[in-house]
Amino acid sequence: MPSYQLSKSTFMQGLQCDKRLYLYKHQRGLMDPISTEQQAVFDRGKAVGKLAQQLFPGGIDASPPHHFQMLEAVETTRRLIEMGHPIIYEATFLFEGVIAALDILVRNQAGWWGYEVKSSGKVNGTYITDAAIQYYVIRGSGLMLQDMRLIHLNRDYVRGKDLEIRRLFVSQSVLEPIEKILPLLPEEIARQKALLLSAEPPETPIGLHCTDPYPCSFMGHCWKSVPAYSVFDISGIQRYQALKWYQKGIQTPDHPELPLDQLNDKQQIQIAAARSQTPQIQQPELTAFVENMEFPLHFLEFRCINPAIPLFPGTRPYQNLPFLFSLHLQEKPGSAAQHFDFLADPAADPRQQWLEQLLLAVGTSGDILVQDIRLCHKILTDLQQTFPSLAPELNQMILRLKDLMMPFREAWYYHPAMCGKITPHSVFSALVPEYASYLENSQKVHLPTLFLQKLSGTFTGDWEKACRDIKQDAEVHSFAMLKIIEKITLNLYPSVDVNGQ
Ligand code: SF4
């Protein structure tokens, strides 16, 4: 009875880290739980792979009924080839104890060609190595592949009324770079197999390999002794630099031996906050930011979906399509805020309705504060092209955008509880801790995924409740933005009554 010790994906894990391979094979219970966002990425990959099968219609699927029955797929593939089937999906092969499934196997006039589908927009070195192990196993098992190709999405494709599969995907031969990798594989396969026979996991220390090429799924286990706030969290630090300090025992940002002369000005502000445990304020810059704000202030929180496969005419793969906003409007300093929100109907392209409602909510004057100004700018610019009749209003809106994160990114205001992370979530948690638990919970649910599921008909659950949760989450975020501005204003002018009393 044939068996296998490695698969394509475990081999790739072994290339990243010996310990990762060992733990995955022998102590899988130590893996970090999969987040909703990661699961959405896996699901997206599957959906793109399935769609790419339409490039070669009429194929037979050789996948086993269960992931643990891969050997059955090897047998099915062998039979399908013998029977003369020219197109096989999930064709699976075994050679030297390595099993590898290929997305699409096609026999054309030139012979057999292998296709592996990637949901990204371009080919990278990891994909080529991944294809090399597939090619090695398939050829080794006796099928003379004439070409090995990667199929990926064409990011420039703009969908018309219908999806044109042949324009959506691009296929590229990777045979030439694969040939350079092939001679290295037998030794590496033997090395990984020997490693798996060991009674104990290898003592691989943590390092740069933990996130390269992918974040490892055992970081929760291996990094548990790294302090919750460590030198790896110094904002903008090169990971190799943080690793060098960590290995020398300089593990936290407040460590007295941390060499300040190797840090830039913003990083030094972060260290000063960690050592003094007090907020660091660059008074002139922060004052200028606050005084330049133009009322009425609009605190805008918005969310987008970015489907890999364009769902609507005029959209590209991974284009950001806004579907939700929450806006708090404050007429003057200290006045009570009005709230507006919008959640699109998940039955159609959400953009036009989103835009029309937003234009009503933002009016014609005052700053519009956003957490991600680049994304917002990009979305509004895209919308200008899609809805040229609204281009002048959109242009005015773009001119009114203000970056809420600027004071934090520039370290004009740095709070020690931000722990080096310059993200909306870290700023909210540090400055408006009264919302921290709510914000923490909202991190666990990926709202765009829910909306996308509803749009594509895969959502299961109570949609009305989901809508309430989605809107409430956005409302808390836009309100937290308002609170942040109040907090930094209070720090500058402690006597100002931000509650308007
Ligand atoms: S966390 Fe790092 S050391 Fe641990 S298994 Fe993963 S890559 Fe290896």
Residues whose N, C-alpha, C, O or C-beta is under 5 A from the ligand:
A	BS01	SF4	C17 K19 R20 T204 P205 I206 H209 C210 C216 F218 M219 C222
